[in-house]
Amino acid sequence: MAVHATILAGGAGTRLWPRSRLGQPKHLLALQKGSAPLLRQTYERVRSLVDEVHVVTELSQVDSICQVLPELTPDHIIIEPVARGTASALGLAAFTLAQRDAGAVMLSIPADHIVGDGRRFGQTIRRVVKLASQSSQLVTVGLTPYYPATGFGYIRTDGQARFGRTTGLKVVEFIEKPAFERASRFVGSGGYYWNLAIFGWRVETLLEELHQHAPIHHDILRRVATARLAGDEASVAALYEGLPKDAIDYAVMEKTDRLLLIPARFHWIDVGSWSELHSILPKDVAGNVAAGAHVLIDSESSLFDVPGKFVAAIGVKDLVVVESGNALLICLKSRAQEVKGLVEHLRLGEFAEYA
Protein backbone atom coordinates (compact mmCIF):
# COMPACT_ATOMS: atom_id res chain seq x y z
CA MET A 1 0.00 0.00 0.00
CA ALA A 2 1.76 3.16 -1.24
CA VAL A 3 1.89 6.28 0.92
CA HIS A 4 1.41 9.67 -0.73
CA ALA A 5 2.12 12.93 1.12
CA THR A 6 0.13 15.95 0.00
CA ILE A 7 1.64 19.23 1.14
CA LEU A 8 -0.99 21.98 1.30
CA ALA A 9 0.68 25.09 -0.06
CA GLY A 10 -2.11 27.59 -0.56
CA GLY A 11 -2.84 30.56 1.63
CA ALA A 12 -3.52 34.22 1.20
CA GLY A 13 -0.44 35.67 2.86
CA THR A 14 -2.14 37.58 5.67
CA ARG A 15 -0.65 36.63 9.03
CA LEU A 16 2.95 37.74 8.47
CA TRP A 17 2.12 40.82 6.41
CA PRO A 18 3.86 42.79 5.02
CA ARG A 19 6.51 40.12 4.34
CA SER A 20 3.82 37.68 3.27
CA ARG A 21 1.45 38.86 0.55
CA LEU A 22 -0.92 37.33 -1.96
CA GLY A 23 2.01 36.58 -4.26
CA GLN A 24 4.39 35.65 -1.45
CA PRO A 25 2.55 33.54 1.16
CA LYS A 26 4.23 32.34 4.33
CA HIS A 27 5.34 28.95 3.01
CA LEU A 28 7.57 30.66 0.43
CA LEU A 29 9.44 32.63 3.10
CA ALA A 30 12.67 31.75 4.88
CA LEU A 31 11.84 32.95 8.38
CA GLN A 32 15.13 32.21 10.11
CA LYS A 33 18.59 33.40 9.07
CA GLY A 34 20.26 30.85 6.82
CA SER A 35 17.16 28.65 6.59
CA ALA A 36 15.30 27.42 3.54
CA PRO A 37 11.73 28.48 2.74
CA LEU A 38 9.18 26.69 4.90
CA LEU A 39 7.87 24.72 1.91
CA ARG A 40 11.34 23.33 1.20
CA GLN A 41 11.77 22.40 4.86
CA THR A 42 8.43 20.57 4.84
CA TYR A 43 9.31 18.69 1.65
CA GLU A 44 12.65 17.56 3.06
CA ARG A 45 10.98 16.51 6.31
CA VAL A 46 8.44 14.18 4.71
CA ARG A 47 10.03 12.80 1.56
CA SER A 48 11.92 9.99 3.30
CA LEU A 49 8.73 8.88 5.11
CA VAL A 50 6.54 8.30 2.05
CA ASP A 51 6.59 6.86 -1.45
CA GLU A 52 5.47 10.00 -3.26
CA VAL A 53 5.24 13.71 -2.39
CA HIS A 54 2.66 15.98 -4.00
CA VAL A 55 2.04 19.68 -3.52
CA VAL A 56 -1.50 21.04 -3.62
CA THR A 57 -1.56 24.70 -4.58
CA GLU A 58 -3.46 27.37 -6.44
CA LEU A 59 -2.82 28.07 -10.10
CA SER A 60 -1.45 31.52 -9.21
CA GLN A 61 1.31 29.98 -7.06
CA VAL A 62 2.57 27.22 -9.35
CA ASP A 63 5.55 29.15 -10.71
CA SER A 64 6.69 30.14 -7.21
CA ILE A 65 6.28 26.56 -5.97
CA CYS A 66 8.44 25.29 -8.84
CA GLN A 67 11.17 27.79 -7.98
CA VAL A 68 11.34 26.42 -4.43
CA LEU A 69 10.94 22.76 -5.48
CA PRO A 70 12.34 22.51 -9.03
CA GLU A 71 12.51 18.71 -8.76
CA LEU A 72 8.72 18.39 -8.65
CA THR A 73 7.34 16.96 -11.86
CA PRO A 74 4.03 18.31 -13.20
CA ASP A 75 2.13 15.19 -12.13
CA HIS A 76 3.18 15.84 -8.53
CA ILE A 77 1.60 19.31 -8.47
CA ILE A 78 -2.15 19.15 -7.87
CA ILE A 79 -3.53 22.48 -9.00
CA GLU A 80 -6.60 24.28 -7.71
CA PRO A 81 -7.91 26.83 -10.22
CA VAL A 82 -8.69 29.08 -7.23
CA ALA A 83 -8.57 28.63 -3.46
CA ARG A 84 -11.79 27.08 -2.12
CA GLY A 85 -10.78 25.95 1.37
CA THR A 86 -9.01 22.86 2.64
CA ALA A 87 -12.04 20.59 2.16
CA SER A 88 -11.86 21.26 -1.58
CA ALA A 89 -8.07 21.05 -1.72
CA LEU A 90 -7.91 17.71 0.09
CA GLY A 91 -10.89 16.33 -1.78
CA LEU A 92 -9.28 17.23 -5.09
CA ALA A 93 -6.06 15.54 -3.98
CA ALA A 94 -7.98 12.41 -2.91
CA PHE A 95 -9.85 12.10 -6.20
CA THR A 96 -6.61 12.69 -8.13
CA LEU A 97 -4.77 10.00 -6.20
CA ALA A 98 -7.72 7.61 -6.47
CA GLN A 99 -7.39 7.73 -10.27
CA ARG A 100 -3.73 6.71 -9.98
CA ASP A 101 -3.65 4.44 -6.93
CA ALA A 102 -7.05 3.63 -5.44
CA GLY A 103 -5.59 1.78 -2.45
CA ALA A 104 -3.19 4.55 -1.42
CA VAL A 105 -2.74 6.04 2.02
CA MET A 106 -2.75 9.83 1.87
CA LEU A 107 -1.06 12.19 4.29
CA SER A 108 -1.96 15.88 4.54
CA ILE A 109 0.82 18.15 5.81
CA PRO A 110 0.72 21.97 6.02
CA ALA A 111 3.54 23.64 4.12
CA ASP A 112 4.17 26.47 6.56
CA HIS A 113 4.86 25.02 10.02
CA ILE A 114 8.16 24.76 11.85
CA VAL A 115 8.87 21.33 13.33
CA GLY A 116 11.72 20.37 15.62
CA ASP A 117 13.07 16.87 16.31
CA GLY A 118 12.76 15.20 12.93
CA ARG A 119 13.20 11.75 14.47
CA ARG A 120 10.11 12.08 16.65
CA PHE A 121 8.19 13.65 13.79
CA GLY A 122 9.00 10.61 11.67
CA GLN A 123 7.88 8.23 14.41
CA THR A 124 4.57 10.06 14.70
CA ILE A 125 3.93 10.06 10.95
CA ARG A 126 4.70 6.33 10.73
CA ARG A 127 2.11 5.68 13.45
CA VAL A 128 -0.43 7.78 11.55
CA VAL A 129 0.20 5.81 8.36
CA LYS A 130 0.01 2.47 10.14
CA LEU A 131 -3.22 3.33 11.93
CA ALA A 132 -4.85 4.77 8.81
CA SER A 133 -3.95 1.74 6.71
CA GLN A 134 -5.09 -0.80 9.30
CA SER A 135 -8.28 0.87 10.51
CA SER A 136 -10.07 2.59 7.63
CA GLN A 137 -10.33 5.56 9.99
CA LEU A 138 -9.41 9.20 9.58
CA VAL A 139 -6.34 9.94 11.70
CA THR A 140 -5.12 13.30 12.97
CA VAL A 141 -2.17 14.48 15.05
CA GLY A 142 -2.54 16.56 18.20
CA LEU A 143 -0.07 18.24 20.52
CA THR A 144 -0.65 18.51 24.27
CA PRO A 145 -1.11 22.25 24.91
CA TYR A 146 1.49 23.81 27.17
CA TYR A 147 -0.12 27.25 27.41
CA PRO A 148 -3.67 28.54 26.81
CA ALA A 149 -3.29 29.54 23.16
CA THR A 150 -6.28 31.28 21.62
CA GLY A 151 -4.99 31.15 18.04
CA PHE A 152 -5.23 27.36 17.65
CA GLY A 153 -8.11 24.93 17.41
CA TYR A 154 -8.41 22.23 20.08
CA ILE A 155 -9.40 18.56 19.88
CA ARG A 156 -11.02 16.71 22.77
CA THR A 157 -10.46 12.96 23.11
CA ASP A 158 -12.02 10.25 25.25
CA GLY A 159 -10.75 6.66 25.37
CA GLN A 160 -8.67 4.58 23.01
CA ALA A 161 -9.21 2.37 20.00
CA ARG A 162 -6.83 -0.39 18.96
CA PHE A 163 -6.32 -1.71 15.44
CA GLY A 164 -3.73 -4.44 15.22
CA ARG A 165 -0.78 -3.29 17.30
CA THR A 166 -1.52 0.40 16.87
CA THR A 167 -3.76 2.49 19.12
CA GLY A 168 -5.27 5.92 18.70
CA LEU A 169 -7.34 8.20 20.87
CA LYS A 170 -11.02 8.57 20.03
CA VAL A 171 -11.86 12.13 19.01
CA VAL A 172 -15.15 13.42 20.40
CA GLU A 173 -15.01 17.15 19.64
CA PHE A 174 -13.29 19.84 17.61
CA ILE A 175 -13.22 23.29 19.23
CA GLU A 176 -12.42 26.35 17.14
CA LYS A 177 -10.04 28.94 18.63
CA PRO A 178 -11.43 29.41 22.16
CA ALA A 179 -11.34 32.46 24.41
CA PHE A 180 -8.48 32.63 26.92
CA GLU A 181 -10.53 31.45 29.90
CA ARG A 182 -11.81 28.40 28.05
CA ALA A 183 -8.36 27.60 26.68
CA SER A 184 -7.00 27.77 30.23
CA ARG A 185 -9.53 25.13 31.31
CA PHE A 186 -8.49 22.89 28.43
CA VAL A 187 -4.83 23.10 29.42
CA GLY A 188 -5.61 22.23 33.03
CA SER A 189 -8.10 19.43 32.51
CA GLY A 190 -6.20 17.07 30.18
CA GLY A 191 -7.62 15.17 27.22
CA TYR A 192 -7.31 18.20 24.95
CA TYR A 193 -4.83 18.66 22.12
CA TRP A 194 -3.89 21.42 19.75
CA ASN A 195 -5.05 20.78 16.21
CA LEU A 196 -1.90 20.61 14.06
CA ALA A 197 -3.82 20.12 10.78
CA ILE A 198 -1.83 16.96 10.04
CA PHE A 199 -4.01 14.10 8.79
CA GLY A 200 -3.75 10.61 7.36
CA TRP A 201 -6.30 8.30 5.76
CA ARG A 202 -6.85 5.80 3.03
CA VAL A 203 -8.00 7.66 -0.06
CA GLU A 204 -11.23 5.69 -0.18
CA THR A 205 -11.95 6.54 3.47
CA LEU A 206 -11.82 10.29 2.91
CA LEU A 207 -13.97 10.01 -0.20
CA GLU A 208 -16.56 8.01 1.75
CA GLU A 209 -16.63 10.67 4.47
CA LEU A 210 -16.93 13.48 1.93
CA HIS A 211 -19.83 11.65 0.32
CA GLN A 212 -21.60 11.33 3.67
CA HIS A 213 -20.86 14.69 5.30
CA ALA A 214 -20.05 17.03 2.40
CA PRO A 215 -21.99 15.65 -0.59
CA ILE A 216 -21.77 18.89 -2.58
CA HIS A 217 -17.98 18.78 -2.37
CA HIS A 218 -17.95 15.11 -3.29
CA ASP A 219 -20.18 15.53 -6.33
CA ILE A 220 -18.43 18.58 -7.75
CA LEU A 221 -14.93 17.26 -7.08
CA ARG A 222 -15.76 13.94 -8.75
CA ARG A 223 -16.78 15.88 -11.86
CA VAL A 224 -13.68 18.08 -11.60
CA ALA A 225 -11.41 15.02 -11.50
CA THR A 226 -13.19 13.49 -14.49
CA ALA A 227 -12.90 16.71 -16.49
CA ARG A 228 -9.21 17.08 -15.64
CA LEU A 229 -8.50 13.50 -16.68
CA ALA A 230 -10.11 14.34 -20.03
CA GLY A 231 -7.97 17.48 -20.35
CA ASP A 232 -10.94 19.84 -20.07
CA GLU A 233 -9.43 22.56 -17.87
CA ALA A 234 -12.16 25.06 -18.75
CA SER A 235 -14.75 22.78 -17.14
CA VAL A 236 -12.38 22.16 -14.22
CA ALA A 237 -12.19 25.90 -13.51
CA ALA A 238 -15.93 26.48 -13.92
CA LEU A 239 -16.87 23.58 -11.66
CA TYR A 240 -14.27 24.41 -9.01
CA GLU A 241 -15.52 27.98 -8.70
CA GLY A 242 -18.86 26.57 -7.54
CA LEU A 243 -17.45 24.70 -4.54
CA PRO A 244 -18.32 25.88 -1.03
CA LYS A 245 -15.30 27.49 0.63
CA ASP A 246 -15.05 25.28 3.72
CA ALA A 247 -12.26 23.98 5.90
CA ILE A 248 -11.92 20.20 6.18
CA ASP A 249 -12.48 20.60 9.94
CA TYR A 250 -15.96 22.01 9.37
CA ALA A 251 -16.90 19.90 6.35
CA VAL A 252 -15.84 16.51 7.75
CA MET A 253 -13.87 16.38 10.99
CA GLU A 254 -16.53 17.96 13.21
CA LYS A 255 -19.16 15.53 11.87
CA THR A 256 -17.45 12.16 11.44
CA ASP A 257 -17.44 9.32 13.95
CA ARG A 258 -14.39 7.75 12.31
CA LEU A 259 -11.67 10.02 13.67
CA LEU A 260 -8.68 8.99 15.80
CA LEU A 261 -5.79 11.04 17.18
CA ILE A 262 -2.10 10.26 17.57
CA PRO A 263 -0.41 12.46 20.20
CA ALA A 264 2.61 14.35 18.89
CA ARG A 265 5.94 14.19 20.69
CA PHE A 266 7.81 16.72 18.59
CA HIS A 267 8.32 20.47 18.89
CA TRP A 268 5.87 22.38 16.67
CA ILE A 269 5.21 26.04 15.92
CA ASP A 270 2.55 27.34 13.56
CA VAL A 271 4.23 30.75 13.23
CA GLY A 272 0.83 32.33 12.91
CA SER A 273 1.89 35.85 13.91
CA TRP A 274 4.87 38.12 14.34
CA SER A 275 4.74 37.50 18.09
CA GLU A 276 5.14 33.76 17.52
CA LEU A 277 8.05 34.37 15.18
CA HIS A 278 9.65 36.59 17.83
CA SER A 279 9.41 33.70 20.29
CA ILE A 280 11.65 31.41 18.20
CA LEU A 281 14.28 33.82 16.86
CA PRO A 282 17.61 34.57 18.61
CA LYS A 283 17.36 37.58 20.92
CA ASP A 284 19.67 39.99 22.69
CA VAL A 285 19.84 40.17 26.49
CA ALA A 286 16.78 42.45 26.56
CA GLY A 287 14.69 40.08 24.46
CA ASN A 288 14.89 42.05 21.22
CA VAL A 289 15.13 40.60 17.71
CA ALA A 290 16.88 42.89 15.23
CA ALA A 291 18.84 42.06 12.11
CA GLY A 292 21.42 44.37 10.61
CA ALA A 293 22.89 47.50 12.12
CA HIS A 294 20.92 48.81 15.08
CA VAL A 295 21.08 50.69 18.37
CA LEU A 296 18.36 49.89 20.91
CA ILE A 297 18.30 51.99 24.09
CA ASP A 298 16.08 50.98 27.02
CA SER A 299 14.07 48.78 24.67
CA GLU A 300 12.73 45.33 25.45
CA SER A 301 11.04 42.30 23.91
CA SER A 302 10.59 43.86 20.48
CA LEU A 303 11.04 42.69 16.91
CA PHE A 304 12.57 44.88 14.21
CA ASP A 305 12.62 43.52 10.65
CA VAL A 306 13.71 46.44 8.47
CA PRO A 307 16.07 45.07 5.79
CA GLY A 308 18.80 47.35 4.52
CA LYS A 309 18.20 50.12 7.04
CA PHE A 310 19.83 51.18 10.27
CA VAL A 311 17.36 50.85 13.17
CA ALA A 312 17.41 53.03 16.28
CA ALA A 313 14.85 52.73 19.08
CA ILE A 314 14.53 54.40 22.47
CA GLY A 315 12.28 53.24 25.29
CA VAL A 316 10.03 50.86 23.39
CA LYS A 317 8.70 47.56 24.67
CA ASP A 318 6.78 44.65 23.13
CA LEU A 319 6.74 46.29 19.71
CA VAL A 320 6.73 44.83 16.19
CA VAL A 321 8.23 46.90 13.38
CA VAL A 322 8.38 45.24 9.95
CA GLU A 323 9.12 46.81 6.59
CA SER A 324 8.81 44.95 3.31
CA GLY A 325 8.45 46.38 -0.17
CA ASN A 326 6.03 49.29 -0.14
CA ALA A 327 4.60 48.72 3.35
CA LEU A 328 5.56 49.25 6.98
CA LEU A 329 3.85 47.57 9.94
CA ILE A 330 4.04 48.92 13.49
CA CYS A 331 2.00 47.19 16.18
CA LEU A 332 2.08 45.94 19.73
CA LYS A 333 3.30 42.38 19.95
CA SER A 334 0.21 41.51 21.97
CA ARG A 335 -1.99 42.52 19.03
CA ALA A 336 -0.03 40.77 16.28
CA GLN A 337 -2.91 38.30 15.77
CA GLU A 338 -4.94 41.23 14.41
CA VAL A 339 -2.67 41.65 11.38
CA LYS A 340 -4.77 39.14 9.43
CA GLY A 341 -7.86 41.29 9.95
CA LEU A 342 -5.94 44.38 8.92
CA VAL A 343 -4.91 42.79 5.63
CA GLU A 344 -8.45 41.58 4.92
CA HIS A 345 -9.63 45.16 5.49
CA LEU A 346 -6.96 46.54 3.15
CA ARG A 347 -8.02 44.21 0.36
CA LEU A 348 -11.56 45.56 0.43
CA GLY A 349 -10.69 49.25 0.18
CA GLU A 350 -8.60 51.90 -1.53
CA PHE A 351 -5.31 50.45 -0.19
CA ALA A 352 -5.69 47.00 -1.78
CA GLU A 353 -2.41 47.47 -3.67
CA TYR A 354 -0.53 47.23 -0.36
CA ALA A 355 -2.11 43.94 0.70
Stockholm file with secondary structure:
# STOCKHOLM 1.0

chainA/1-355         MAVHATILAGGAGTRLWPRSRLGQPKHLLALQKGSAPLLRQTYERVRSLVDEVHVVTELSQVDSICQVLPELTPDHIIIEPVARGTASALGLAAFTLAQRDAGAVMLSIPADHIVGDGRRFGQTIRRVVKLASQSSQLVTVGLTPYYPATGFGYIRTDGQARFGRTTGLKVVEFIEKPAFERASRFVGSGGYYWNLAIFGWRVETLLEELHQHAPIHHDILRRVATARLAGDEASVAALYEGLPKDAIDYAVMEKTDRLLLIPARFHWIDVGSWSELHSILPKDVAGNVAAGAHVLIDSESSLFDVPGKFVAAIGVKDLVVVESGNALLICLKSRAQEVKGLVEHLRLGEFAEYA
#=GR chainA/1-355 SS CCEEEEEECCCCSCTTTTTSBTTBCGGGCCCSTTCCCHHHHHHHHHGGGSSEEEEEEEGGGHHHHHHHCTTCCGGGEEEESSCCHHHHHHHHHHHHHHHHCTTCEEEEEESSCEEECHHHHHHHHHHHHHHHHHHCCEEEEEECCSSCCSSSCEEEEEEEEEETTEEEEEEEEEECSCCHHHHHHHHHHSSEEEEEEEEEEEHHHHHHHHHHHCHHHHHHHHHHHHHHHTTCHHHHHHHHHTSCCCCHIIIIITTCSCEEEEECCSEEECCCSHHHHHHHSCCCTTSCEECSSEEEESCBSCEEECTTSCEEEESCBSEEEEEETTEEEEEEGGGGGGHHHHHHHHHTSTTGGGC
#=GC SS_cons         CCEEEEEECCCCSCTTTTTSBTTBCGGGCCCSTTCCCHHHHHHHHHGGGSSEEEEEEEGGGHHHHHHHCTTCCGGGEEEESSCCHHHHHHHHHHHHHHHHCTTCEEEEEESSCEEECHHHHHHHHHHHHHHHHHHCCEEEEEECCSSCCSSSCEEEEEEEEEETTEEEEEEEEEECSCCHHHHHHHHHHSSEEEEEEEEEEEHHHHHHHHHHHCHHHHHHHHHHHHHHHTTCHHHHHHHHHTSCCCCHIIIIITTCSCEEEEECCSEEECCCSHHHHHHHSCCCTTSCEECSSEEEESCBSCEEECTTSCEEEESCBSEEEEEETTEEEEEEGGGGGGHHHHHHHHHTSTTGGGC
//
